């Protein structure tokens, strides 16, 4: 709800200061793009520890089981 109020206030303040309607829409599109990419960056930083934990878990499991590729050879199909 606060985001909507922020955008509405931004829109009104630009109109009050004399910016044209086209300028207001361009400013809203630019602000939306900046907020979108900022949100993606924050989401990536939030998920980074979990990604690192998954990589470490796979590394530990492969180290324990031994990295033999012969046990997985039945997954491949012969293309003859």
Secondary structure, DSSP 8 states (H G I E B T S, - for coil): -HHHHHHHHHHHHHHHTT--HHHHHHHHHHHHHHHHHHHHHHHHHHHHHHHHHHHHHHHHHHHHH---SGGGGGGS----
